[in-house]
């Protein structure tokens, strides 16, 4: 037996089995090339990416979030090496806090206990859940 879950805010209804936890969709997501000239491959509710320097990006939302208390999930790939980098978001000592209109993310590899060697990535994926 299934039940319909109305996701009016997303303009759709999904069907889930009874007894399952509520279904939540990403409020925003983007897949982009973070090397050279940054380019969005595909996205939902992300209007643009700002390149702030090596391994440092701002994801700008097309429609603002209701508040800045969202979860950010980031995955990256270094291209031909298929090595996933450590993904750092919202570094308190280095970046601005997330806002309703954008989130800033940094990609790189560890360089000591708290340091990060920033590095551009050919595949950067950011998802926002709220």
For each residue, the residues with C-beta under 8 A, 3 or more apart:
1: 17 18
2: 15 16 17 18
3: 15 16 17 18
4: 13 14 15
5: 13 14 15 16 22 23
6: 13
7: 10 11 12 13 14 23 25
8: 11
9:
10: 7 25
11: 7 8
12: 7
13: 4 5 6 7
14: 4 5 7 23
15: 2 3 4 5
16: 2 3 5 20 23
17: 1 2 3 20
18: 1 2 3
19:
20: 16 17 23
21:
22: 5
23: 5 7 14 16 20
24: 129
25: 7 10
26: 29 44 127 128 129
27: 45 65 70 128 129 130
28: 43 44 45 46 59 61 62 65 126 127 128
29: 26 43 44 45 46 125 126 127 128
30: 40 42 43 44 46 49 59 124 125 126
31: 40 41 42 43 123 124 125
32: 38 39 40 41 43 49 57 124
33: 36 38 39 41 122 123 124
34: 38 49 51 55 57 76 107 120 121 122 123 124
35: 38 79 120 121 122
36: 33
37:
38: 32 33 34 35 49 51 57
39: 32 33
40: 30 31 32 43 46 48 49
41: 31 32 33
42: 30 31
43: 28 29 30 31 32 40 46
44: 26 28 29 30
45: 27 28 29 61 62 63 128
46: 28 29 30 40 43 49 59 60 61 62 126
47: 60 61 62
48: 40 60
49: 30 32 34 38 40 46 57 58 59 60
50: 57 58 60 102
51: 34 38 56 57
52: 56 57 58 104
53: 56 118
54: 118 119 120
55: 34 106 107 108 118 119 120 121
56: 51 52 53 95 104 105 106 118
57: 32 34 38 49 50 51 52 104 105 106 107 124
58: 49 50 52 102 103 104 105
59: 28 30 46 49 102 103 104 105 126 128
60: 46 47 48 49 50 101 102
61: 28 45 46 47 64 65 100 101 102 128
62: 28 45 46 47
63: 45
64: 61 100 101
65: 27 28 61 68 70 100 101 128 130
66: 100 130
67: 70 100 130
68: 65 97 98 99 100
69: 130
70: 27 65 67 98 103 128 129 130
71: 128 129 130
72: 89 90 98 103 105 126 127 128
73: 126 127 128 129
74: 87 89 105 107 124 125 126 127
75: 84 87 124 125
76: 34 84 85 87 107 121 123 124 125
77: 82 83 84 121 122 123
78: 81 82 83 84 85 119 121 122
79: 35 121 122 123
80:
81: 78
82: 77 78
83: 77 78
84: 75 76 77 78
85: 76 78 107 108 109 119 121
86: 107 108 109 110 116
87: 74 75 76 105 107
88: 91 105 106 107 108 116
89: 72 74 103 104 105 106
90: 72 95 97 98 103 104 105
91: 88 94 95 106 116
92: 95
93: 114
94: 91 106
95: 56 90 91 92 104 106
96: 99 104
97: 68 90
98: 68 70 72 90 102 103 104
99: 68 96 102 103
100: 61 64 65 66 67 68
101: 60 61 64 65
102: 50 58 59 60 61 98 99
103: 58 59 70 72 89 90 98 99 126 128
104: 52 56 57 58 59 89 90 95 96 98
105: 56 57 58 59 72 74 87 88 89 90 124 126
106: 55 56 57 88 89 91 94 95 116 118
107: 34 55 57 74 76 85 86 87 88 118 119 120 121 124
108: 55 85 86 88 111 116 117 118 119
109: 85 86 116 117 119
110: 86 115 116 117
111: 108 115 116 117
112: 115
113:
114: 93
115: 110 111 112
116: 86 88 91 106 108 109 110 111
117: 108 109 110 111
118: 53 54 55 56 106 107 108
119: 54 55 78 85 107 108 109
120: 34 35 54 55 107
121: 34 35 55 76 77 78 79 85 107 124
122: 33 34 35 77 78 79
123: 31 33 34 76 77 79
124: 30 31 32 33 34 57 74 75 76 105 107 121
125: 29 30 31 74 75 76
126: 28 29 30 46 59 72 73 74 103 105
127: 26 28 29 72 73 74
128: 26 27 28 29 45 59 61 65 70 71 72 73 103
129: 24 26 27 70 71 73
130: 27 65 66 67 69 70 71
